Amino acid sequence: MVGACLSCDSCTNHLENYCPKAILTYGAKYYDGTTTYGGYSDTMVSDEHFVVRIPENLPLDSSAPLLCAGITVYSPLRFYGLDKPGMHVGVVGLGGLGHVAVKFAKAMGVKVTVISTSPGKKKEAMEHLGADSFLVSKEQDQMQAAQGTMDGIIDTVSAQHPLLPLIGLLKTQGKLVMVGAPEKPLELPVFPLIMARKLLGGSCIGGMKETQEMIDFAAKHNIQADIEVIPIDYVNTAMERLQKADVRYRFVIDIANTLKSNA
């Protein structure tokens, strides 16, 4: 975000991200009518309210994705009370959002299970990211064995996928939180929610106070996104690779060196 009204209920409660007049850093209209270009900008002016201080021990390149992916998973872990040591949280999808969700949840002392359609990601999830266990969502036996074991699930998947198996993984009063954004509506079976007082919720980035809190937490626990740094003239190739899911896990544009080489 680079702007919000700062006077509505959301803004006065440090939830500028839910302000009806919030201005996003990319593809939105700024106060003077110009379009915001986010990471494709060479310069940017922002109200100081929307500036985040990056602690010195966090590299700028690998902390940049935390300002979106990081806060998107940190905020629901905190808000929905899934941040208590000893809790068991599932993370659906091991991409840009999912990999930092695992890192934040582990730093909070939570037991983490990654839920994925890709069996090949098990080693990455457990050995590199530190997940405690791994479920292949297509394997009925694995999913059945884990029924009713999780306090909450952070669902980062933006593709069409069934919710019923995920709801089944939750304990009584468990919470399934959507942060991925599928284009088409998902089918929601209500009966299993009613019968075990389960909750389906959503979450979108975070307010500025919480975003700073998240960055400070990341600095304290040395949490960084796994990135590939690219020059600006590689962007079209990066987009093609994104469509093939050929990125681990975020592309970051090296703006400073791009500007130097074009000078």
KACORWO-V820724 format. One record per residue. RES is the residue in three letters. D_CENTER is the distance of its C-alpha to the mean C-alpha in Angstrom with 2 decimals. Layout:
res:d_center
RES:D_CENTER
RES:D_CENTER
//
This chain:
res:d_center
MET:15.34
VAL:18.91
GLY:20.75
ALA:21.31
CYS:24.60
LEU:24.34
SER:26.86
CYS:25.42
ASP:24.46
SER:20.71
CYS:21.44
THR:24.01
ASN:21.63
HIS:19.07
LEU:16.82
GLU:17.46
ASN:14.30
TYR:16.28
CYS:19.49
PRO:21.27
LYS:22.24
ALA:18.98
ILE:19.22
LEU:16.25
THR:16.58
TYR:17.06
GLY:19.39
ALA:20.52
LYS:23.99
TYR:24.71
TYR:27.55
ASP:30.20
GLY:29.20
THR:27.77
THR:24.60
THR:21.59
TYR:20.77
GLY:17.80
GLY:17.79
TYR:20.93
SER:22.90
ASP:25.46
THR:25.69
MET:23.88
VAL:25.23
SER:23.19
ASP:24.32
GLU:24.07
HIS:22.19
PHE:19.08
VAL:19.46
VAL:17.46
ARG:19.54
ILE:18.28
PRO:20.26
GLU:22.78
ASN:21.66
LEU:18.26
PRO:18.89
LEU:17.91
ASP:16.82
SER:14.33
SER:13.01
ALA:12.62
PRO:9.15
LEU:8.07
LEU:9.33
CYS:6.67
ALA:3.58
GLY:5.17
ILE:6.27
THR:3.85
VAL:4.07
TYR:7.34
SER:8.89
PRO:9.34
LEU:10.43
ARG:12.92
PHE:13.98
TYR:14.67
GLY:16.41
LEU:14.63
ASP:15.01
LYS:18.71
PRO:20.19
GLY:21.55
MET:19.29
HIS:18.08
VAL:14.51
GLY:13.56
VAL:10.41
VAL:11.10
GLY:10.58
LEU:10.52
GLY:9.14
GLY:7.01
LEU:3.64
GLY:6.45
HIS:8.46
VAL:6.84
ALA:6.41
VAL:10.05
LYS:11.02
PHE:10.16
ALA:11.71
LYS:14.61
ALA:15.26
MET:15.62
GLY:18.22
VAL:16.68
LYS:17.88
VAL:15.19
THR:15.98
VAL:14.11
ILE:15.14
SER:15.68
THR:18.38
SER:19.12
PRO:21.51
GLY:21.52
LYS:18.10
LYS:19.57
LYS:21.02
GLU:17.93
ALA:15.88
MET:18.75
GLU:20.62
HIS:18.16
LEU:15.02
GLY:17.18
ALA:16.24
ASP:19.29
SER:19.74
PHE:18.83
LEU:19.65
VAL:20.54
SER:19.91
LYS:23.02
GLU:25.23
GLN:26.79
ASP:28.42
GLN:25.28
MET:23.50
GLN:26.76
ALA:27.17
ALA:23.83
GLN:24.62
GLY:24.24
THR:22.74
MET:19.24
ASP:18.61
GLY:15.23
ILE:12.70
ILE:8.97
ASP:9.34
THR:6.87
VAL:10.15
SER:11.53
ALA:15.02
GLN:17.75
HIS:17.85
PRO:19.89
LEU:18.67
LEU:21.94
PRO:21.42
LEU:18.12
ILE:19.94
GLY:22.71
LEU:20.74
LEU:20.32
LYS:23.03
THR:25.05
GLN:23.05
GLY:19.74
LYS:16.59
LEU:14.45
VAL:11.34
MET:10.11
VAL:6.82
GLY:8.11
ALA:11.19
PRO:14.34
GLU:17.19
LYS:19.77
PRO:20.04
LEU:19.45
GLU:22.38
LEU:22.11
PRO:24.79
VAL:25.75
PHE:28.37
PRO:26.21
LEU:24.29
ILE:27.70
MET:29.34
ALA:26.98
ARG:25.60
LYS:22.06
LEU:19.39
LEU:17.01
GLY:14.64
GLY:11.82
SER:9.56
CYS:8.77
ILE:7.59
GLY:10.48
GLY:14.10
MET:15.66
LYS:17.07
GLU:13.90
THR:12.18
GLN:15.32
GLU:15.25
MET:11.84
ILE:13.35
ASP:16.56
PHE:15.12
ALA:13.58
ALA:17.07
LYS:18.87
HIS:17.25
ASN:16.99
ILE:13.29
GLN:12.64
ALA:10.63
ASP:13.03
ILE:14.40
GLU:17.46
VAL:19.25
ILE:21.25
PRO:23.98
ILE:23.85
ASP:26.49
TYR:24.32
VAL:21.80
ASN:23.52
THR:23.62
ALA:19.92
MET:19.35
GLU:21.71
ARG:19.99
LEU:16.60
GLN:18.57
LYS:19.84
ALA:16.50
ASP:18.29
VAL:15.69
ARG:14.41
TYR:11.58
ARG:11.58
PHE:14.78
VAL:15.78
ILE:18.98
ASP:21.68
ILE:23.07
ALA:25.69
ASN:27.38
THR:27.24
LEU:29.11
LYS:31.57
SER:32.42
ASN:32.99
ALA:35.08
//
